[in-house]
Each structure stands twice: as structure tokens, then as C-alpha cells.
Amino acid sequence: MTHARGGSDPDPAVFGGRFLTQDPPSTAFPDTGMSPTDAGRLLDDDLALEGDPWRNLATFVTTWMEPEARRIISDNLHRNFIDHAEYPISAEIEQRCIRMLADLFHAPGETTGCRTQGSSEAIMLGALSLKWKWRERRQAAGASVEAPNLVFGGDVHVVWDKFCRYFDVEPRVIPLAEGKYTIGPDDVAPYLDENTIGVAAVLGTTFTGHMDDIRGINQLLLDTLAEQGLDIPLHVDGASGGFVWPFLYPDSAWDFRLEQVRSINVSGHKYGLVYPGIGWLIFRETADLAEDLVFYENYLGKTDATFTLNFSTGASMVLAQYYNFVRLGREGYGYVIGQMKENARALAANLRETGRFEIIGDDLEQLPLVAFRLAGGAASSGGRAYDESDVAWQLSAERGWMVPAYTLPPNAQDVKILRALVKETLSRGQVDRLTQDIVDACKTLDAKGGAHPAERAQVKRGPGY
């Protein structure tokens, strides 16, 4: 075929992208390459169909950083963090961050820790150290090291169940109940015995943003040590709350101020305000890291100790975390996190004033979020023919807001809630706009009823980590 004026077919490289009329490579490895323009446009076209990160109120993960921080990230994407001999300054900056976090969490003396890809890796490492240290104590006492168990509530992230399955530890999961979405000492006590490697408590749950009674659990473990001789450590999962409580609730003791808290994980890419992925594991003292987890190698040019689950990784997010620490300091973090909390309070007040929603626990210490459910509970209440999943779907369909709807863990599985994260990019004006969009979505549902089951399935997902 020739062009209408007698020439050859137009060159798509001149007039448009080749994939305007061709399917993109998706199954077989391509035989040939393509121009940078075509490759870039192919990806841009695909990603244009994704949600807008600024309207993603489901994720805890940071979606904005300052231009200077983005430059640091971009300039150092090629730098392999694990090459300590070649990049000693990057390794030193990691250690600076660890020391700063240990100070923030009130470590009593010399400590240790590491950067990780996120809190999931940090939790795996922290829980492995609990298991290894328990094994050391049992072997020193001449006791069996069979059947270790780990105690935690149903409010934890799924990574705790993963750890137990992957590393052969019995999970002793404390059930929740309607109206009780965290755990305390009375819940924990019946699950403890000589094979308990530790207790995991959550600082800022993924589900409702509240904290377990860490102070009460710590006292229970101190009493257990005094009365039964069982030294059971406490690990705090501060994935979300570790960068919130020190600034919003500085007098609330949950960290190394409590004697049985031996390790803490925190996500730098959540309220640490860094892009994914960066997490941190901090031990109370160097002795709390099981030595058997540390490996020594010298094939990168010098002898290095490593105890992370992965090896090669980029240095850029470690550097970005340090940028935030020195850029913001305590004052800056307090301001940023405080503004998030103020906007969360405003959103909660707005939703309550509509008369359509029940707000969950906004009078308690909580992450900058709003957990809420339709007033009246069950979807059929008051003749309403839709539930929280329908609201989430309609809100996404009408306005592009991503607000997750999900059921709570057993034994609160009959409770379904919505949860809106309030982050640095959600301004007060957007809070008001979001409120109106939620009300408009409900009005649409009032008129038409709930979504089709196939549509509703799109939003039947658990909360993000």
C-alpha cells in the first residue's frame, strides 16, 4: 500500500508511536529493540491507566518528596549500597541514620541495626533474632529448642504470619472483637510459655491506626520474668507509627524506655517521608542481635559484616532518608506530621457532620488517618442497599479517589470499614473536596443501590502496608 499522494507509507517514528496500532510486547522476549522514544511512550501509555498516587489514600507509602531529595535519589541510583569498600560514605550515612533512630527511640546505650528494603524485611530479621536468642537461652539451660512460638494480635500485618510459616514458628494469634481492634496484657497472658520467642506489638495498626497497649504488655513481661523466670522480649512493629508517635505523642512510652522492648522496626518510606523502599531495624543493645545471624565476607575488597536478607541494593533511599533527617530535624518532622494529623481531624469532623458515617477511635492516639464505617452497621440498616465496598468503588469510579474498604481480622470479621490516609499532599481544601465527593458517591448509591458483584470485587482487598 502506498500513501494517497503516491509516496510510501508514513514512518510512525515521524508522525506517531508505533504502538498506536500494534500490540506491545507482552509474552515473548522481543527479537529487536526500539527507539528510546517508542520505549518511553509505550511505558507512559500503560502507566497513564493507573491510579493517581496523589489520590491514593490506601497506601501508607510516601508519594512526594522535595526536588532536592529527588535529585539525590536520581544522582545515586547507580550506587550499590552493599559495596562498603567502594562506597564507605554511604555505609557511614546508614550508621548515622541508625544512631539517630536509636536516639529518637530512647536506646539506653550502644546499639546496632540496619537498613532494609522495608518493614517486612526488618520484621523478618527482628523475628529471626528473637528465635535465635530464645534458642541460645534454651540451650544454655539444657532445655529443648523444639516448638518455638510467637505471640501477636490479629491486628498485625500479614508479614508476621509469613515469618512463622517461612521459619517454622508456631503463630499464637490473639483474636480481636467488634469494638476492640488492638491487644493488651490480659489478651497476651494466656498465650505465653517457655517456648515463646517473643511478643510482637503494633504501633499504629494497618487496620485502624491505633496502638496495642505496649506499656501494659511490657509490664506483663516484666512480671512474667520476676514470677516465672521467663525472659520474653517484646518487639515493636513501628512500621507506620515509629515516625509518628515520637512527634505527635512524645510522652507516650512505647519504645526503648520500656525494659522488655528489645527491637523496633520502622518504615522510612511511610511517615519517614521517603519514597519506597527503605526500612530500618533498630536493636535496644548490640547484644540483642543474635551473633549467628551475622555473616562476614571480604570479596568486595574489605571484611564486612552483613545480616540483611538481601544483598545488592541501591544506596539512594538511604541517602534520601538522611537528607530528610538533616533537612527536617525534630522540629520539621513534628510540623509535617502534625499538619497531617490536623487534616485528619478535619476530615473526621467533616464525615461525622454528614450524619452518614461512624468514625472509629479518633479520640485515641492514632496515625494521621480516618477509619470510618457507614452509620448503622449492616448494609440493610435503614433500608440502605449498599455497603462500604460500594462506597469505595463508587468514589473511585466518579472521582478517582482510592479509599480501601475491608473487613477486620477475626473475630471482628463482621465489621467492614473504610480508611483514608491523610498524607503531606492532602491539603485542607482537598479534605473538603474529598468529603463532598464521598457524600456525592453515597447519594449516587442512594439512587441506584449497590454495585454489581463483579464491580464490588475490585475493591474487596485488604489494607496496604
C-alpha positions, 0 to 999 in steps of 0.5 A: 500500500502506498500513501494517497499522494503516491509516496510510501507509507508514513514512518510512525517514528515521524508522525506517531508511536508505533504502538498506536496500532500494534500490540506491545510486547507482552509474552515473548522476549522481543527479537529487536529493540526500539527507539528510546522514544517508542520505549518511553511512550509505550511505558507512559501509555500503560502507566497513564491507566493507573491510579493517581498516587496523589489520590491514593489514600490506601497506601501508607507509602510516601508519594512526594518528596522535595526536588532536592531529595529527588535529585539525590535519589536520581544522582545515586541510583547507580550506587550499590549500597552493599559495596562498603569498600567502594562506597564507605560514605554511604555505609557511614550515612546508614550508621548515622541514620541508625544512631539517630533512630536509636536516639529518637527511640530512647536506646539506653546505650550502644546499639546496632541495626540496619537498613532494609528494603522495608518493614517486612524485611526488618520484621523478618530479621527482628523475628529471626533474632528473637528465635535465635536468642530464645534458642541460645537461652534454651540451650544454655539451660539444657532445655529443648529448642523444639516448638518455638512460638510467637505471640501477636494480635490479629491486628498485625500485618500479614508479614508476621504470619509469613515469618512463622510459616517461612521459619517454622514458628508456631503463630499464637494469634490473639483474636480481636472483637467488634469494638476492640481492634488492638491487644493488651496484657490480659489478651497476651497472658494466656498465650505465653510459655517457655517456648515463646520467642517473643511478643510482637506489638503494633504501633499504629495498626494497618487496620485502624491506626491505633496502638496495642497497649505496649506499656501494659504488655511490657509490664506483663513481661516484666512480671512474667520474668520476676514470677516465672523466670521467663525472659520474653522480649517484646518487639515493636512493629513501628512500621507506620507509627515509629515516625509518628508517635515520637512527634505527635505523642512524645510522652507516650512510652512505647519504645526503648524506655520500656525494659522488655522492648528489645527491637523496633522496626520502622518504615522510612518510606511511610511517615519517614517521608521517603519514597519506597523502599527503605526500612530500618531495624533498630536493636535496644543493645548490640547484644540483642542481635543474635551473633549467628545471624551475622555473616562476614565476607571480604570479596568486595575488597574489605571484611564486612559484616552483613545480616540483611536478607538481601544483598545488592541494593541501591544506596539512594533511599538511604541517602534520601532518608538522611537528607530528610533527617538533616533537612527536617530535624525534630522540629520539621518532622513534628510540623509535617506530621502534625499538619497531617494529623490536623487534616485528619481531624478535619476530615473526621469532623467533616464525615461525622457532620454528614450524619452518614458515617461512624468514625472509629477511635479518633479520640485515641492516639492514632496515625494521621488517618480516618477509619470510618464505617457507614452509620448503622452497621449492616448494609440493610440498616435503614433500608440502605442497599449498599455497603462500604465496598460500594462506597469505595468503588463508587468514589473511585469510579466518579472521582478517582479517589482510592479509599480501601474498604475491608473487613477486620481480622477475626473475630471482628470479621463482621465489621467492614470499614473504610480508611483514608490516609491523610498524607503531606499532599492532602491539603485542607481544601482537598479534605473538603473536596474529598468529603463532598465527593464521598457524600456525592458517591453515597447519594449516587448509591442512594439512587441506584443501590449497590454495585454489581458483584463483579464491580464490588470485587475490585475493591474487596482487598485488604489494607496496604502496608 
